[in-house]
């Protein structure tokens, strides 16, 4: 594992964002197009990504460890949820929901799995796929609820019927079925889901095109980046080390916790009227800083 291996993955994100910036500058993606792309992402591309993430084999001697990882990942997500409620209380609402969501949801699916595959091998990929299940659930339940302002009953109805939540239901069915679904069907779902990263980065890039470079950095963004990229993974590492868990399990959880804010932070902010410009900034800045922090964590875990 080298610095360049991880950096290349993150530079890919930047390249896609820059294409989005270019498209916005050329008026290929305007406000109307942003709305259409966001709807496509939330109602087609992301649900397919979620369903595809459940299409894994967990059997034999890995089953017990996989269940341990599942329980551990749920515990970590509850911790992040509680932490998000304690932080940023004095921040204005539009930015506060973005920051809280960014604590709950990292970019583990796109960056985390390839990284752990390179440094820890196929067993770690299975554990990582299992660890993503609670992340997906929290992303589209407690995470989504941050952006939907309504009564609890109305919010619950919207959450239960949201395409990404429905995808979680289908995903669990795929995971628990005693037989495999037709190969062409899952390949279709996977192929559509592969477009998620491209579309989401184009949207974020188009949002960044409206932002002045000098406004990218601020005290609150620096504070968020420190918590997201350094303090959270260090805390998780210390706790899991004290528990004496399998080093591969520890590695998976720490790498996932060291990932930058999830790209859906900006997508949902744009969709539901939060501060989408600010959300794009924290995705961009944390991804930039993670070019240093993620390789350092990975090298330490070797």
TORBA-228099 format. One record per atom (N, C-alpha, C): residue in one letter; atom name; x, y, z. Coordinates in pm, whole numbers, plus 50000, padded with zeros to 5 digits. Example, Ala and Ser with C-alpha at 12.3 -4.5 7.8 and 13.67 -1.06 7.14 Angstrom:
a  N  51319  49431  50780
a  CA  51230  49550  50780
a  C  51320  49670  50780
s  N  51285  49775  50708
s  CA  51367  49894  50714
s  C  51290  50003  50787
END
This chain:
x  N  50084  49880  50000
x  CA  50000  50000  50000
x  C  50087  50124  50000
x  N  50062  50217  49907
x  CA  50139  50340  49899
x  C  50047  50461  49908
x  N  50109  50575  49934
x  CA  50032  50699  49935
x  C  49961  50719  49801
x  N  50031  50688  49691
x  CA  49976  50715  49559
x  C  49850  50634  49532
x  N  49842  50512  49587
x  CA  49725  50427  49564
x  C  49598  50493  49617
x  N  49605  50547  49738
x  CA  49489  50611  49799
x  C  49465  50748  49736
x  N  49572  50822  49714
x  CA  49559  50956  49658
x  C  49494  50952  49520
x  N  49528  50849  49439
x  CA  49469  50838  49306
x  C  49317  50825  49312
x  N  49267  50751  49413
x  CA  49122  50738  49429
x  C  49058  50872  49459
x  N  49124  50951  49545
x  CA  49066  51079  49583
x  C  49082  51184  49473
x  N  49191  51174  49397
x  CA  49208  51264  49283
x  C  49102  51239  49178
x  N  49054  51114  49172
x  CA  48944  51082  49081
x  C  48821  51164  49117
x  N  48791  51175  49247
x  CA  48679  51257  49292
x  C  48695  51402  49247
x  N  48817  51457  49269
x  CA  48842  51596  49231
x  C  48826  51615  49081
x  N  48872  51520  49002
x  CA  48862  51531  48857
x  C  48715  51537  48814
x  N  48633  51451  48875
x  CA  48491  51450  48842
x  C  48424  51580  48886
x  N  48464  51632  49003
x  CA  48411  51760  49048
x  C  48446  51871  48949
x  N  48568  51869  48899
x  CA  48613  51974  48806
x  C  48535  51968  48675
x  N  48499  51847  48633
x  CA  48414  51835  48514
x  C  48278  51901  48541
x  N  48226  51881  48663
x  CA  48101  51946  48702
x  C  48114  52098  48703
x  N  48228  52148  48752
x  CA  48254  52293  48751
x  C  48255  52344  48607
x  N  48326  52272  48520
x  CA  48335  52310  48379
x  C  48197  52312  48315
x  N  48118  52208  48342
x  CA  47984  52200  48284
x  C  47896  52316  48329
x  N  47911  52355  48456
x  CA  47833  52468  48508
x  C  47879  52599  48446
x  N  48009  52616  48430
x  CA  48063  52739  48371
x  C  48018  52753  48225
x  N  48004  52639  48156
x  CA  47961  52639  48017
x  C  47808  52639  48004
x  N  47740  52650  48119
x  CA  47594  52652  48124
x  C  47530  52520  48080
x  N  47609  52412  48084
x  CA  47554  52280  48052
x  C  47474  52225  48169
x  N  47511  52268  48290
x  CA  47435  52233  48410
x  C  47394  52363  48478
x  N  47267  52398  48465
x  CA  47216  52516  48534
x  C  47132  52472  48653
x  N  47061  52565  48715
x  CA  46980  52531  48833
x  C  46877  52424  48801
x  N  46816  52437  48684
x  CA  46714  52340  48644
x  C  46775  52201  48626
x  N  46890  52197  48560
x  CA  46958  52069  48537
x  C  47004  52008  48669
x  N  47049  52092  48763
x  CA  47088  52042  48895
x  C  46971  51969  48960
x  N  46852  52027  48948
x  CA  46733  51965  49006
x  C  46702  51831  48942
x  N  46709  51826  48808
x  CA  46682  51700  48738
x  C  46784  51592  48775
x  N  46912  51631  48777
x  CA  47018  51535  48811
x  C  47002  51485  48954
x  N  46966  51577  49045
x  CA  46949  51538  49186
x  C  46834  51439  49200
x  N  46724  51465  49129
x  CA  46610  51372  49134
x  C  46649  51235  49079
x  N  46720  51234  48967
x  CA  46767  51107  48909
x  C  46856  51033  49007
x  N  46943  51107  49072
x  CA  47037  51046  49166
x  C  46964  50983  49283
x  N  46870  51058  49343
x  CA  46802  51012  49464
x  C  46697  50904  49435
x  N  46641  50904  49315
x  CA  46530  50812  49287
x  C  46569  50692  49201
x  N  46686  50697  49136
x  CA  46727  50584  49052
x  C  46868  50536  49085
x  N  46967  50625  49071
x  CA  47106  50583  49084
x  C  47141  50537  49226
x  N  47110  50619  49327
x  CA  47144  50581  49464
x  C  47068  50457  49511
x  N  46938  50445  49484
x  CA  46870  50321  49524
x  C  46935  50196  49464
x  N  46979  50205  49338
x  CA  47046  50089  49277
x  C  47179  50060  49346
x  N  47252  50166  49385
x  CA  47377  50148  49459
x  C  47352  50077  49591
x  N  47247  50119  49661
x  CA  47213  50059  49790
x  C  47178  49912  49775
x  N  47093  49881  49679
x  CA  47054  49741  49657
x  C  47175  49656  49623
x  N  47262  49708  49534
x  CA  47381  49633  49492
x  C  47474  49607  49610
x  N  47479  49699  49709
x  CA  47569  49683  49823
x  C  47528  49567  49913
x  N  47401  49523  49903
x  CA  47353  49411  49982
x  C  47376  49277  49913
x  N  47420  49279  49788
x  CA  47438  49155  49711
x  C  47574  49094  49742
x  N  47586  49037  49861
x  CA  47712  48980  49908
x  C  47687  48841  49965
x  N  47791  48761  49968
x  CA  47784  48626  50026
x  C  47848  48627  50165
x  N  47772  48591  50265
x  CA  47824  48580  50400
x  C  47791  48440  50451
x  N  47890  48355  50459
x  CA  47863  48217  50501
x  C  47986  48156  50565
x  N  47967  48035  50617
x  CA  48079  47960  50673
x  C  48141  48028  50794
x  N  48276  48019  50800
x  CA  48348  48067  50918
x  C  48348  48219  50930
x  N  48315  48288  50821
x  CA  48311  48434  50826
x  C  48182  48487  50888
x  N  48081  48400  50903
x  CA  47951  48446  50948
x  C  47957  48511  51086
x  N  48023  48446  51182
x  CA  48029  48499  51317
x  C  48100  48634  51321
x  N  48214  48643  51253
x  CA  48287  48769  51249
x  C  48206  48877  51177
x  N  48131  48837  51075
x  CA  48049  48933  51001
x  C  47938  48988  51089
x  N  47878  48901  51171
x  CA  47776  48948  51265
x  C  47835  49042  51369
x  N  47958  49014  51410
x  CA  48028  49103  51504
x  C  48050  49240  51441
x  N  48091  49240  51315
x  CA  48113  49366  51243
x  C  47982  49442  51228
x  N  47873  49371  51198
x  CA  47743  49434  51184
x  C  47701  49504  51314
x  N  47712  49431  51426
x  CA  47678  49490  51555
x  C  47767  49607  51590
x  N  47895  49592  51562
x  CA  47992  49699  51591
x  C  47962  49823  51509
x  N  47928  49802  51381
x  CA  47898  49915  51294
x  C  47772  49989  51338
x  N  47672  49913  51383
x  CA  47552  49978  51438
x  C  47588  50062  51560
x  N  47673  50007  51648
x  CA  47714  50080  51769
x  C  47787  50209  51733
x  N  47875  50201  51635
x  CA  47951  50319  51591
x  C  47856  50423  51533
x  N  47758  50380  51454
x  CA  47665  50476  51396
x  C  47579  50544  51503
x  N  47539  50469  51606
x  CA  47466  50532  51716
x  C  47555  50634  51788
x  N  47683  50600  51803
x  CA  47778  50694  51863
x  C  47787  50822  51781
x  N  47799  50808  51649
x  CA  47810  50925  51561
x  C  47682  51008  51565
x  N  47568  50940  51572
x  CA  47441  51011  51582
x  C  47436  51095  51709
x  N  47475  51034  51822
x  CA  47478  51108  51948
x  C  47577  51223  51945
x  N  47694  51198  51887
x  CA  47796  51301  51876
x  C  47747  51418  51793
x  N  47679  51388  51683
x  CA  47629  51494  51595
x  C  47528  51584  51666
x  N  47456  51528  51763
x  CA  47358  51608  51837
x  C  47424  51701  51939
x  N  47544  51665  51982
x  CA  47615  51746  52080
x  C  47693  51861  52016
x  N  47736  51839  51893
x  CA  47821  51937  51825
x  C  47740  52041  51746
x  N  47800  52152  51720
x  CA  47748  52256  51630
x  C  47614  52314  51674
x  N  47586  52313  51804
x  CA  47457  52362  51852
x  C  47437  52512  51826
x  N  47547  52587  51823
x  CA  47536  52733  51804
x  C  47545  52774  51657
x  N  47558  52675  51569
x  CA  47566  52705  51426
x  C  47425  52724  51370
x  N  47411  52816  51274
x  CA  47279  52840  51214
x  C  47224  52713  51153
x  N  47091  52705  51148
x  CA  47025  52579  51115
x  C  47067  52521  50980
x  N  47071  52604  50876
x  CA  47104  52555  50742
x  C  47239  52488  50738
x  N  47335  52541  50814
x  CA  47468  52480  50820
x  C  47473  52366  50921
x  N  47395  52379  51029
x  CA  47398  52278  51135
x  C  47355  52141  51084
x  N  47247  52135  51004
x  CA  47201  52005  50954
x  C  47305  51943  50862
x  N  47374  52027  50786
x  CA  47479  51979  50696
x  C  47595  51919  50776
x  N  47637  51989  50881
x  CA  47748  51943  50964
x  C  47712  51814  51037
x  N  47590  51808  51089
x  CA  47547  51688  51161
x  C  47541  51568  51067
x  N  47488  51590  50947
x  CA  47482  51481  50849
x  C  47622  51436  50811
x  N  47714  51533  50796
x  CA  47851  51500  50760
x  C  47924  51419  50866
x  N  47881  51432  50991
x  CA  47938  51349  51098
x  C  47882  51207  51090
x  N  47754  51195  51063
x  CA  47688  51064  51059
x  C  47731  50983  50937
x  N  47748  51052  50823
x  CA  47770  50982  50695
x  C  47905  51020  50635
x  N  47991  50921  50619
x  CA  48120  50942  50554
x  C  48116  50887  50411
x  N  48224  50906  50337
x  CA  48231  50859  50199
x  C  48290  50717  50192
x  N  48250  50633  50287
x  CA  48307  50499  50299
x  C  48279  50409  50179
x  N  48160  50421  50121
x  CA  48122  50330  50014
x  C  48213  50344  49892
x  N  48241  50469  49853
x  CA  48322  50491  49733
x  C  48471  50478  49760
x  N  48519  50541  49866
x  CA  48663  50539  49895
x  C  48703  50427  49989
x  N  48619  50398  50088
x  CA  48658  50304  50193
x  C  48682  50163  50144
x  N  48588  50108  50066
x  CA  48602  49969  50020
x  C  48727  49947  49933
x  N  48755  50034  49834
x  CA  48878  50013  49757
x  C  49005  50022  49842
x  N  49004  50112  49940
x  CA  49122  50128  50025
x  C  49147  50003  50109
x  N  49042  49952  50175
x  CA  49063  49834  50259
x  C  49093  49711  50174
x  N  49042  49710  50051
x  CA  49074  49599  49961
x  C  49224  49596  49932
x  N  49283  49713  49912
x  CA  49425  49722  49880
x  C  49514  49689  49998
x  N  49473  49729  50119
x  CA  49564  49712  50232
x  C  49537  49587  50315
x  N  49415  49528  50303
x  CA  49381  49414  50389
x  C  49323  49293  50318
x  N  49291  49305  50189
x  CA  49249  49188  50113
x  C  49100  49159  50113
x  N  49060  49046  50052
x  CA  48919  49014  50029
x  C  48837  48993  50157
x  N  48898  48939  50261
x  CA  48823  48921  50387
x  C  48776  49055  50440
x  N  48862  49155  50430
x  CA  48827  49289  50477
x  C  48715  49349  50393
x  N  48710  49316  50263
x  CA  48605  49367  50176
x  C  48469  49314  50220
x  N  48465  49186  50260
x  CA  48338  49128  50311
x  C  48295  49202  50437
x  N  48390  49222  50530
x  CA  48357  49295  50652
x  C  48313  49438  50620
x  N  48381  49499  50524
x  CA  48346  49636  50486
x  C  48206  49644  50427
x  N  48170  49547  50344
x  CA  48036  49544  50285
x  C  47929  49531  50393
x  N  47958  49449  50494
x  CA  47866  49433  50607
x  C  47858  49564  50686
x  N  47972  49629  50709
x  CA  47976  49753  50788
x  C  47900  49866  50719
x  N  47885  49857  50587
x  CA  47813  49961  50514
x  C  47662  49954  50533
x  N  47612  49837  50578
x  CA  47467  49822  50593
x  C  47411  49922  50696
x  N  47465  49928  50820
x  CA  47415  50029  50913
x  C  47434  50172  50862
x  N  47547  50198  50794
x  CA  47570  50332  50739
x  C  47458  50371  50643
x  N  47420  50277  50554
x  CA  47312  50303  50460
x  C  47180  50330  50533
x  N  47153  50249  50635
x  CA  47029  50265  50709
x  C  47023  50400  50779
x  N  47132  50438  50846
x  CA  47135  50566  50916
x  C  47134  50683  50818
x  N  47197  50663  50702
x  CA  47200  50769  50600
x  C  47059  50809  50559
x  N  46973  50708  50540
x  CA  46841  50737  50486
x  C  46731  50736  50591
x  N  46767  50731  50718
x  CA  46668  50745  50825
x  C  46700  50868  50909
x  N  46789  50853  51007
x  CA  46823  50967  51092
x  C  46893  51078  51013
x  N  46974  51039  50912
x  CA  47040  51140  50830
x  C  46941  51219  50747
x  N  46853  51149  50678
x  CA  46752  51214  50596
x  C  46660  51303  50679
x  N  46627  51258  50801
x  CA  46534  51334  50885
x  C  46588  51472  50922
x  N  46720  51491  50913
x  CA  46778  51622  50940
x  C  46732  51726  50838
x  N  46705  51682  50716
x  CA  46673  51774  50608
x  C  46523  51793  50587
x  N  46442  51701  50642
x  CA  46298  51708  50621
x  C  46233  51772  50743
x  N  46188  51895  50728
x  CA  46127  51968  50838
x  C  45976  51954  50832
x  N  45921  51875  50919
x  CA  45776  51854  50926
x  C  45746  51784  51058
x  N  45620  51755  51080
x  CA  45584  51681  51201
x  C  45646  51543  51196
x  N  45660  51481  51311
x  CA  45721  51348  51317
x  C  45645  51250  51228
x  N  45512  51258  51232
x  CA  45429  51166  51154
x  C  45452  51185  51005
x  N  45453  51311  50961
x  CA  45474  51339  50818
x  C  45615  51301  50774
x  N  45712  51333  50862
x  CA  45851  51299  50829
x  C  45868  51148  50818
x  N  45802  51075  50909
x  CA  45812  50929  50907
x  C  45753  50872  50778
x  N  45640  50929  50735
x  CA  45578  50883  50610
x  C  45671  50905  50492
x  N  45734  51024  50488
x  CA  45825  51056  50378
x  C  45947  50964  50379
x  N  45998  50937  50500
x  CA  46116  50853  50511
x  C  46086  50709  50469
x  N  45974  50656  50518
x  CA  45939  50517  50489
x  C  45918  50495  50340
x  N  45864  50598  50272
x  CA  45832  50584  50130
x  C  45941  50639  50038
x  N  46052  50686  50095
x  CA  46158  50742  50011
x  C  46224  50630  49929
x  N  46255  50657  49802
x  CA  46316  50552  49717
x  C  46440  50487  49777
x  N  46522  50564  49848
x  CA  46643  50507  49908
x  C  46611  50418  50027
x  N  46504  50451  50101
x  CA  46461  50364  50211
x  C  46401  50236  50155
x  N  46321  50248  50050
x  CA  46265  50130  49984
x  C  46378  50041  49934
x  N  46486  50104  49886
x  CA  46602  50027  49839
x  C  46665  49948  49953
x  N  46662  50004  50075
x  CA  46714  49931  50191
x  C  46629  49807  50217
x  N  46494  49822  50208
x  CA  46406  49706  50226
x  C  46441  49598  50124
x  N  46452  49639  49999
x  CA  46483  49543  49892
x  C  46620  49480  49916
x  N  46714  49563  49962
x  CA  46849  49514  49989
x  C  46850  49404  50093
x  N  46773  49423  50200
x  CA  46766  49318  50303
x  C  46704  49191  50246
x  N  46605  49207  50158
x  CA  46545  49090  50094
x  C  46648  49016  50010
x  N  46728  49092  49936
x  CA  46835  49032  49855
x  C  46934  48958  49943
x  N  46968  49019  50057
x  CA  47066  48960  50149
x  C  47014  48832  50212
x  N  46883  48827  50244
x  CA  46828  48717  50321
x  C  46764  48607  50237
x  N  46742  48633  50109
x  CA  46682  48530  50024
x  C  46768  48404  50021
x  N  46705  48286  50023
x  CA  46783  48160  50020
x  C  46835  48126  49881
x  N  46808  48213  49784
x  CA  46856  48188  49648
x  C  46903  48321  49587
x  N  46980  48310  49482
x  CA  47032  48428  49414
x  C  46932  48477  49309
x  N  46917  48607  49298
x  CA  46834  48663  49193
x  C  46904  48645  49058
x  N  46829  48650  48948
x  CA  46890  48634  48815
x  C  47009  48726  48795
x  N  47115  48673  48739
x  CA  47238  48750  48723
x  C  47221  48877  48644
x  N  47140  48872  48535
x  CA  47121  48992  48453
x  C  47056  49105  48532
x  N  46967  49067  48627
x  CA  46896  49166  48706
x  C  46992  49242  48799
x  N  47075  49166  48870
x  CA  47168  49230  48962
x  C  47277  49307  48886
x  N  47314  49259  48767
x  CA  47412  49332  48686
x  C  47354  49464  48637
x  N  47225  49462  48604
x  CA  47158  49585  48562
x  C  47157  49686  48677
x  N  47119  49640  48796
x  CA  47117  49726  48914
x  C  47257  49780  48943
x  N  47357  49692  48937
x  CA  47494  49734  48963
x  C  47544  49834  48862
x  N  47510  49813  48735
x  CA  47556  49903  48629
x  C  47496  50042  48647
x  N  47368  50048  48680
x  CA  47305  50179  48706
x  C  47370  50244  48828
x  N  47389  50164  48934
x  CA  47450  50217  49056
x  C  47590  50272  49034
x  N  47662  50217  48934
x  CA  47798  50265  48906
x  C  47800  50410  48862
x  N  47685  50460  48817
x  CA  47679  50601  48774
x  C  47663  50698  48888
x  N  47643  50646  49010
x  CA  47618  50733  49125
x  C  47732  50831  49150
x  N  47854  50781  49150
x  CA  47969  50866  49181
x  C  47984  50978  49077
x  N  47971  50943  48951
x  CA  47987  51043  48844
x  C  47880  51152  48857
x  N  47755  51110  48870
x  CA  47646  51208  48878
x  C  47660  51296  49002
x  N  47690  51235  49117
x  CA  47699  51312  49241
x  C  47814  51412  49236
x  N  47929  51371  49180
x  CA  48042  51464  49170
x  C  48015  51577  49070
x  N  47940  51547  48963
x  CA  47901  51652  48868
x  C  47813  51757  48938
x  N  47719  51708  49020
x  CA  47630  51800  49092
x  C  47710  51887  49188
x  N  47799  51824  49266
x  CA  47880  51899  49362
x  C  47969  52000  49290
x  N  48028  51959  49177
x  CA  48110  52050  49100
x  C  48031  52169  49050
x  N  47907  52145  49004
x  CA  47824  52255  48956
x  C  47788  52351  49069
x  N  47773  52298  49190
x  CA  47748  52384  49307
x  C  47873  52464  49345
x  N  47988  52399  49334
x  CA  48115  52467  49366
x  C  48145  52579  49268
x  N  48094  52567  49145
x  CA  48119  52669  49044
x  C  48062  52804  49085
x  N  47965  52802  49177
x  CA  47902  52926  49223
x  C  47972  52985  49346
x  N  48075  52917  49396
x  CA  48140  52958  49521
x  C  48275  53025  49493
x  N  48303  53131  49565
x  CA  48432  53198  49554
x  C  48536  53118  49633
x  N  48654  53097  49572
x  CA  48759  53015  49632
x  C  48796  53064  49772
x  N  48801  53194  49791
x  CA  48844  53248  49920
x  C  48747  53217  50034
x  N  48625  53173  49999
x  CA  48527  53139  50103
x  C  48528  52990  50137
x  N  48617  52914  50073
x  CA  48619  52769  50096
x  C  48655  52734  50239
x  N  48746  52810  50299
x  CA  48797  52776  50431
x  C  48742  52872  50537
x  N  48702  52814  50648
x  CA  48652  52891  50761
x  C  48681  52814  50889
x  N  48661  52879  51003
x  CA  48687  52813  51131
x  C  48599  52690  51150
x  N  48471  52703  51116
x  CA  48379  52592  51138
x  C  48412  52474  51045
x  N  48456  52502  50923
x  CA  48494  52393  50832
x  C  48621  52325  50879
x  N  48716  52405  50930
x  CA  48840  52347  50984
x  C  48809  52260  51107
x  N  48720  52308  51192
x  CA  48678  52235  51313
x  C  48610  52104  51275
x  N  48520  52111  51177
x  CA  48451  51991  51129
x  C  48552  51891  51071
x  N  48645  51940  50991
x  CA  48744  51852  50926
x  C  48830  51781  51029
x  N  48869  51852  51135
x  CA  48949  51791  51242
x  C  48872  51678  51309
x  N  48745  51701  51336
x  CA  48662  51599  51402
x  C  48640  51480  51308
x  N  48599  51508  51184
x  CA  48564  51403  51088
x  C  48684  51317  51047
x  N  48799  51381  51024
x  CA  48913  51312  50966
x  C  49016  51260  51066
x  N  49019  51319  51187
x  CA  49124  51283  51282
x  C  49069  51230  51415
x  N  48986  51309  51481
x  CA  48944  51274  51616
x  C  48853  51151  51620
x  N  48757  51142  51529
x  CA  48667  51026  51527
x  C  48742  50896  51500
x  N  48824  50887  51393
x  CA  48897  50761  51371
x  C  48994  50727  51483
x  N  49058  50828  51544
x  CA  49149  50802  51655
x  C  49074  50744  51775
x  N  48957  50800  51804
x  CA  48877  50751  51917
x  C  48831  50608  51892
x  N  48780  50581  51772
x  CA  48733  50446  51738
x  C  48849  50347  51745
x  N  48965  50386  51696
x  CA  49082  50299  51701
x  C  49119  50264  51846
x  N  49120  50366  51935
x  CA  49157  50344  52074
x  C  49060  50249  52143
x  N  48930  50270  52120
x  CA  48828  50186  52184
x  C  48837  50041  52135
x  N  48846  50023  52003
x  CA  48850  49887  51948
x  C  48979  49815  51985
x  N  49087  49890  51997
x  CA  49214  49830  52038
x  C  49204  49780  52181
x  N  49140  49858  52267
x  CA  49122  49817  52406
x  C  49034  49692  52416
x  N  48940  49678  52324
x  CA  48852  49561  52324
x  C  48921  49436  52270
x  N  49039  49455  52213
x  CA  49117  49343  52163
x  C  49054  49270  52045
x  N  48991  49344  51956
x  CA  48923  49282  51842
x  C  49022  49241  51732
x  N  48971  49163  51638
x  CA  49047  49120  51521
x  C  49109  49242  51453
x  N  49240  49241  51426
x  CA  49305  49356  51361
x  C  49242  49397  51228
x  N  49191  49298  51153
x  CA  49126  49331  51026
x  C  48997  49408  51050
x  N  48922  49366  51151
x  CA  48798  49436  51186
x  C  48830  49578  51230
x  N  48931  49593  51314
x  CA  48972  49727  51359
x  C  49011  49813  51239
x  N  49089  49755  51149
x  CA  49134  49829  51032
x  C  49018  49878  50947
x  N  48920  49791  50924
x  CA  48804  49828  50843
x  C  48730  49945  50907
x  N  48704  49935  51036
x  CA  48626  50039  51103
x  C  48702  50172  51107
x  N  48831  50167  51132
x  CA  48909  50290  51140
x  C  48919  50358  51003
x  N  48946  50280  50899
x  CA  48953  50338  50764
x  C  48819  50401  50726
x  N  48710  50333  50755
x  CA  48579  50390  50725
x  C  48555  50521  50800
x  N  48596  50524  50926
x  CA  48576  50646  51006
x  C  48668  50760  50963
x  N  48776  50728  50893
x  CA  48871  50830  50848
x  C  48833  50891  50713
x  N  48724  50844  50654
x  CA  48683  50894  50523
x  C  48623  51035  50534
x  N  48631  51113  50425
x  CA  48572  51248  50425
x  C  48420  51244  50428
x  N  48358  51360  50440
x  CA  48212  51369  50441
x  C  48155  51310  50313
x  N  48044  51238  50326
x  CA  47982  51174  50210
x  C  47932  51274  50108
x  N  47940  51238  49982
x  CA  47897  51329  49875
x  C  47747  51359  49884
x  N  47670  51268  49946
x  CA  47526  51293  49960
x  C  47497  51410  50053
x  N  47597  51455  50129
x  CA  47579  51573  50214
x  C  47535  51692  50129
x  N  47605  51714  50018
x  CA  47572  51826  49929
x  C  47447  51797  49848
x  N  47429  51671  49809
x  CA  47313  51635  49727
x  C  47183  51661  49802
x  N  47176  51614  49926
x  CA  47054  51631  50005
x  C  47032  51777  50044
x  N  47141  51849  50071
x  CA  47129  51991  50103
x  C  47067  52067  49986
x  N  47111  52033  49864
x  CA  47056  52098  49745
x  C  46909  52060  49724
x  N  46878  51934  49751
x  CA  46743  51884  49728
x  C  46642  51943  49826
x  N  46682  51956  49953
x  CA  46585  51992  50057
x  C  46605  52132  50115
x  N  46679  52218  50045
x  CA  46682  52358  50082
x  C  46775  52396  50197
x  N  46870  52309  50232
x  CA  46972  52348  50331
x  C  47080  52428  50259
x  N  47188  52459  50327
x  CA  47295  52540  50268
x  C  47381  52451  50178
x  N  47342  52438  50051
x  CA  47410  52347  49960
x  C  47551  52394  49925
x  N  47572  52525  49920
x  CA  47706  52578  49894
x  C  47801  52540  50006
x  N  47756  52556  50129
x  CA  47837  52519  50246
x  C  47862  52368  50247
x  N  47759  52290  50212
x  CA  47773  52144  50208
x  C  47878  52103  50104
x  N  47877  52167  49989
x  CA  47976  52138  49886
x  C  48117  52170  49935
x  N  48128  52277  50013
x  CA  48259  52315  50068
x  C  48314  52208  50161
x  N  48229  52155  50251
x  CA  48283  52058  50347
x  C  48317  51926  50278
x  N  48241  51889  50172
x  CA  48278  51771  50096
x  C  48413  51792  50028
x  N  48430  51907  49966
x  CA  48554  51939  49894
x  C  48673  51947  49989
x  N  48657  52021  50099
x  CA  48769  52045  50191
x  C  48808  51916  50264
x  N  48711  51839  50312
x  CA  48747  51715  50382
x  C  48810  51614  50287
x  N  48764  51612  50162
x  CA  48828  51523  50064
x  C  48971  51568  50038
x  N  48993  51700  50032
x  CA  49129  51752  50010
x  C  49222  51716  50126
x  N  49177  51738  50248
x  CA  49260  51707  50365
x  C  49282  51557  50381
x  N  49183  51478  50337
x  CA  49196  51332  50350
x  C  49305  51275  50261
x  N  49351  51355  50163
x  CA  49465  51312  50081
x  C  49588  51287  50168
x  N  49594  51352  50282
x  CA  49704  51332  50377
x  C  49664  51236  50489
x  N  49547  51259  50550
x  CA  49511  51183  50670
x  C  49481  51035  50643
x  N  49410  51005  50534
x  CA  49375  50865  50506
x  C  49499  50779  50481
x  N  49595  50823  50395
x  CA  49717  50742  50378
x  C  49795  50722  50508
x  N  49794  50822  50595
x  CA  49865  50808  50724
x  C  49801  50699  50810
x  N  49668  50700  50818
x  CA  49599  50595  50893
x  C  49624  50458  50829
x  N  49621  50452  50697
x  CA  49640  50324  50628
x  C  49781  50268  50651
x  N  49881  50355  50644
x  CA  50018  50311  50665
x  C  50039  50263  50809
x  N  49972  50330  50903
x  CA  49985  50289  51043
x  C  49921  50152  51066
x  N  49813  50123  50992
x  CA  49739  49998  51011
x  C  49807  49879  50944
x  N  49904  49903  50857
x  CA  49973  49792  50787
x  C  50047  49702  50884
END
